Amino acid sequence: MAEPLIVTIDGPAGVGKSTMAKRLARELGIPYLDTGAMFRAVAWKLGEGSWEWDEARLEAALGAFTFALSGTGEDSVLSLNGTPIGNEIRTEQVGMWASNVATLPVVRAFLKQAQRDVGARFSLVAEGRDMGTVIFPAAPRKFFLDASVEERARRRFLQLRELGKPADEAELREQIARRDDQDRNRAVAPLRPADDARLVDTTRLTPEQVFEILLHGVRP
């Protein structure tokens, strides 16, 4: 059997990683792994304040969690304990909870193994914050997407407005900047490009232009 193809797409919150990863996975006909959703699902399942628990309590809770992945491209379905993960994790509050639990070595160790287990079975487009640096350092195709805080806040504001959800662009900008600071400066697996990743600044690029860069990077 051929070794699974792993494509990693890393970057900060709100840069469009999920959209690009889903589309690229669909084009390649392989599953899409949203590792941010894994952190969000764990944070949502553990609940508010769980990042203050002692290590033994966290290990016991995490030991009851099992992830599974099915489908390809945009139809990829990530499940936790047999239940597909839905929009309940897609709030700004749960995003901050996820950023908090992501600072904990015990949580990162658990999800690192869970993500690698999936990557050992499937070819993947894996999207997250440390896919190319920590989880799949040997991946043959790595990308790091970035954009200004202002542009990411604007995109998120428009996305929420399209969904009919209330949003304040200035507040979103503050939340994104705060999360950037936490993600980039945490002691364990800080957000940064892998040395061999292709950096793509999407601030002034259209989604189509970004996708073409990624596709040509995988299929030169």
C-alpha positions as CSV (number, residue, x, y, z in Angstrom):
1,M,0.0,0.0,0.0
2,A,1.3,3.5,-0.9
3,E,2.2,5.7,2.1
4,P,-0.6,8.2,2.8
5,L,-0.2,11.7,1.4
6,I,-0.3,14.3,4.1
7,V,-0.8,18.0,3.2
8,T,-0.6,20.4,6.1
9,I,-2.2,23.9,6.2
10,D,-1.4,26.0,9.3
11,G,-2.1,29.5,10.3
12,P,-3.8,31.8,12.8
13,A,-7.5,32.1,13.6
14,G,-9.7,33.5,10.8
15,V,-7.3,33.2,8.0
16,G,-9.4,30.9,5.9
17,K,-7.6,27.6,6.6
18,S,-10.8,25.5,6.8
19,T,-12.3,26.8,3.5
20,M,-9.1,26.2,1.6
21,A,-8.4,22.8,3.3
22,K,-11.9,21.5,2.5
23,R,-11.6,22.6,-1.1
24,L,-8.1,21.2,-1.6
25,A,-9.2,17.9,-0.1
26,R,-12.2,17.7,-2.4
27,E,-9.9,18.4,-5.4
28,L,-7.5,15.7,-4.3
29,G,-10.3,13.2,-3.4
30,I,-9.0,12.7,0.2
31,P,-10.3,13.4,3.7
32,Y,-10.0,16.8,5.4
33,L,-8.9,16.8,9.0
34,D,-10.0,19.9,11.0
35,T,-7.7,19.7,14.0
36,G,-9.0,23.0,15.4
37,A,-12.4,21.3,15.6
38,M,-10.7,18.6,17.7
39,F,-9.5,21.2,20.2
40,R,-12.8,22.9,20.2
41,A,-14.7,19.7,20.7
42,V,-12.5,18.7,23.6
43,A,-12.9,22.2,25.2
44,W,-16.6,22.1,24.6
45,K,-17.0,18.6,26.0
46,L,-14.8,19.3,29.1
47,G,-16.5,22.7,29.7
48,E,-15.6,26.1,31.0
49,G,-12.8,26.2,33.5
50,S,-11.5,22.7,32.6
51,W,-8.1,24.3,31.8
52,E,-7.7,24.8,35.5
53,W,-8.2,21.1,36.4
54,D,-5.3,19.1,37.7
55,E,-3.6,16.7,35.3
56,A,-5.0,13.5,36.7
57,R,-8.6,14.8,36.3
58,L,-7.9,15.9,32.7
59,E,-6.2,12.6,31.8
60,A,-9.2,10.7,33.1
61,A,-11.6,12.8,31.1
62,L,-9.6,12.6,27.9
63,G,-9.3,8.8,28.2
64,A,-13.0,8.6,27.5
65,F,-12.7,10.5,24.2
66,T,-12.4,8.7,20.8
67,F,-12.2,10.6,17.5
68,A,-13.2,9.1,14.1
69,L,-13.0,10.5,10.5
70,S,-15.1,9.5,7.5
71,G,-15.8,10.9,4.0
72,T,-13.7,13.1,1.8
73,G,-13.3,16.8,1.0
74,E,-16.2,19.0,2.3
75,D,-18.1,15.9,3.1
76,S,-15.5,14.7,5.6
77,V,-17.2,14.1,9.0
78,L,-15.3,14.3,12.3
79,S,-16.9,12.5,15.2
80,L,-16.3,12.4,18.9
81,N,-17.4,9.3,20.7
82,G,-19.5,8.3,17.7
83,T,-21.4,11.7,17.4
84,P,-20.6,14.0,14.5
85,I,-19.2,17.3,15.7
86,G,-21.5,20.2,14.7
87,N,-21.9,23.9,15.0
88,E,-22.1,23.8,18.8
89,I,-18.3,24.3,18.8
90,R,-18.3,27.2,16.4
91,T,-18.8,30.1,18.8
92,E,-16.2,32.7,19.8
93,Q,-16.5,31.5,23.4
94,V,-15.6,27.9,22.6
95,G,-12.8,29.2,20.4
96,M,-11.3,30.9,23.5
97,W,-11.8,27.8,25.6
98,A,-10.0,25.8,22.9
99,S,-7.1,28.3,23.0
100,N,-6.9,27.9,26.8
101,V,-6.9,24.1,26.8
102,A,-4.4,24.1,23.9
103,T,-1.8,25.5,26.4
104,L,-2.0,22.3,28.4
105,P,0.7,19.6,27.6
106,V,-1.7,16.8,28.6
107,V,-4.3,17.9,26.1
108,R,-1.8,18.5,23.4
109,A,-0.2,15.1,23.9
110,F,-3.6,13.4,23.7
111,L,-4.7,15.2,20.5
112,K,-1.2,14.8,19.0
113,Q,-1.6,11.0,19.2
114,A,-5.2,11.1,18.0
115,Q,-4.2,13.2,15.0
116,R,-1.3,11.0,14.1
117,D,-3.4,7.9,14.4
118,V,-5.8,9.3,11.8
119,G,-2.8,10.3,9.6
120,A,-1.5,6.8,9.7
121,R,-4.7,5.4,8.2
122,F,-5.6,8.1,5.6
123,S,-4.2,10.5,3.1
124,L,-5.2,13.8,4.5
125,V,-5.3,17.6,4.2
126,A,-4.7,18.4,7.8
127,E,-5.5,21.9,9.0
128,G,-4.5,23.5,12.3
129,R,-1.8,25.4,14.0
130,D,1.1,23.0,14.4
131,M,0.4,20.4,11.7
132,G,3.7,21.0,9.9
133,T,5.8,21.7,12.9
134,V,4.7,19.1,15.4
135,I,2.1,16.6,14.3
136,F,3.2,15.8,10.7
137,P,6.8,17.2,10.5
138,A,7.6,14.7,7.6
139,A,4.6,15.8,5.5
140,P,5.8,16.4,1.9
141,R,3.5,19.4,1.3
142,K,3.3,22.2,3.9
143,F,1.6,25.6,3.8
144,F,1.3,28.4,6.3
145,L,-1.5,30.9,5.6
146,D,-1.5,34.4,7.2
147,A,-3.3,37.7,7.0
148,S,-3.5,40.9,8.9
149,V,-5.6,41.0,12.1
150,E,-7.8,43.7,10.5
151,E,-8.5,41.6,7.4
152,R,-9.3,38.4,9.5
153,A,-11.7,40.4,11.7
154,R,-13.4,41.8,8.6
155,R,-13.8,38.3,7.1
156,R,-15.2,36.9,10.3
157,F,-17.6,39.8,10.7
158,L,-19.0,39.3,7.1
159,Q,-19.2,35.5,7.7
160,L,-21.2,36.0,10.9
161,R,-23.4,38.6,9.3
162,E,-24.2,36.1,6.4
163,L,-25.2,33.6,9.1
164,G,-27.5,36.1,10.6
165,K,-25.5,36.2,13.9
166,P,-24.8,39.5,15.7
167,A,-21.2,40.6,15.6
168,D,-19.0,43.6,16.4
169,E,-16.0,44.0,14.1
170,A,-13.9,45.9,16.7
171,E,-14.7,43.2,19.3
172,L,-13.7,40.5,16.8
173,R,-10.5,42.3,16.1
174,E,-9.7,42.4,19.8
175,Q,-10.5,38.7,20.2
176,I,-8.4,37.6,17.3
177,A,-5.4,39.7,18.4
178,R,-5.7,38.2,21.9
179,R,-5.9,34.7,20.6
180,D,-2.9,35.3,18.3
181,D,-0.9,36.5,21.2
182,Q,-1.8,33.4,23.2
183,D,-1.2,31.0,20.3
184,R,2.1,32.5,19.2
185,N,3.6,32.8,22.7
186,R,2.5,29.6,24.4
187,A,5.3,27.4,25.8
188,V,4.1,24.2,24.1
189,A,3.9,24.1,20.2
190,P,3.6,27.8,19.6
191,L,2.0,28.9,16.3
192,R,4.8,29.4,13.7
193,P,5.5,28.2,10.2
194,A,7.5,25.0,9.7
195,D,10.9,25.7,8.2
196,D,10.0,24.0,5.0
197,A,6.4,25.4,4.7
198,R,5.3,27.7,1.9
199,L,4.1,31.0,3.4
200,V,1.1,32.5,1.8
201,D,-0.1,36.0,2.9
202,T,-3.8,36.0,2.0
203,T,-4.5,39.6,3.0
204,R,-4.8,41.0,-0.5
205,L,-5.5,37.7,-2.3
206,T,-8.9,36.4,-3.4
207,P,-9.9,32.9,-2.3
208,E,-9.4,31.7,-5.9
209,Q,-5.8,33.0,-5.9
210,V,-5.1,31.3,-2.6
211,F,-6.5,28.0,-3.8
212,E,-4.4,28.1,-7.0
213,I,-1.3,28.6,-5.0
214,L,-2.1,25.6,-2.8
215,L,-3.1,23.4,-5.7
216,H,0.0,24.2,-7.7
217,G,2.1,23.6,-4.6
218,V,0.7,20.1,-4.3
219,R,0.6,19.4,-8.0
220,P,3.5,21.3,-9.5
